[in-house]
């Protein structure tokens, strides 16, 4: 029996190639992924590495990159929460192996509308992710780690934080991956971290780090700034 092989190469340095082997009687498709562990990217130099970051539902009119500030994301009306649709510009990058990574996020003004937030994510897809954020909840500023599994959302409690005297807010979000366990922590000074959540036994087939901003309401957007993603270990 003769076999035919068709190969579709990955579109970029990182991505997936497919190998389709078929005959008149049957066919089998193999997928070969070219992914990577997290790497440093300093967005405040006025750029992001487009070879490392994929922008899901990309809308170039709805984000910008500015020297001294980083990736600027207005807190958009739509959200990834449960069955949310219409969301834009989730930045994701491959996150294989074990690691510890910090993202620095600056809110020029404190969140002013309910659920207004920037998120650092462990991402499988829009229905399966782990979120670490700081948001406005009924007038309070809280860090609320959460997980969504098969479209079902579950928050893991809140920790209240305070804005600066000038009403700005700087947050350092940290994730540590140890096998299938993810440990979330945050800091307001970049030195002293508080662990707030551990998600155990998370068997994502292709885990990614992600950045996203939303508010899930019609309030006034604020332009949150992702300054960098830095690999600690």
HELIX and SHEET records of a PDB file:
HELIX    1   1 UNK A   43  UNK A   45  5                                   3    
HELIX    2   2 UNK A   60  UNK A   62  5                                   3    
SHEET    1   A 3 UNK A   4  UNK A   8  0                                        
SHEET    2   A 3 UNK A  15  UNK A  22 -1                                        
SHEET    3   A 3 UNK A  27  UNK A  34 -1                                        
SHEET    1   B 4 UNK A  41  UNK A  42  0                                        
SHEET    2   B 4 UNK A 223  UNK A 231 -1                                        
SHEET    3   B 4 UNK A  70  UNK A  74 -1                                        
SHEET    4   B 4 UNK A  63  UNK A  66 -1                                        
SHEET    1   C 6 UNK A  41  UNK A  42  0                                        
SHEET    2   C 6 UNK A 223  UNK A 231 -1                                        
SHEET    3   C 6 UNK A  99  UNK A 107 -1                                        
SHEET    4   C 6 UNK A 169  UNK A 178 -1                                        
SHEET    5   C 6 UNK A 181  UNK A 187 -1                                        
SHEET    6   C 6 UNK A 194  UNK A 199 -1                                        
SHEET    1   D 7 UNK A  54  UNK A  56  0                                        
SHEET    2   D 7 UNK A  90  UNK A  94 -1                                        
SHEET    3   D 7 UNK A 208  UNK A 214 -1                                        
SHEET    4   D 7 UNK A 117  UNK A 125 -1                                        
SHEET    5   D 7 UNK A 128  UNK A 137 -1                                        
SHEET    6   D 7 UNK A 140  UNK A 143 -1                                        
SHEET    7   D 7 UNK A 159  UNK A 160 -1                                        
SHEET    1   E 7 UNK A  54  UNK A  56  0                                        
SHEET    2   E 7 UNK A  90  UNK A  94 -1                                        
SHEET    3   E 7 UNK A 208  UNK A 214 -1                                        
SHEET    4   E 7 UNK A 117  UNK A 125 -1                                        
SHEET    5   E 7 UNK A 128  UNK A 137 -1                                        
SHEET    6   E 7 UNK A 146  UNK A 149 -1                                        
SHEET    7   E 7 UNK A 152  UNK A 155 -1                                        
END                                                                             
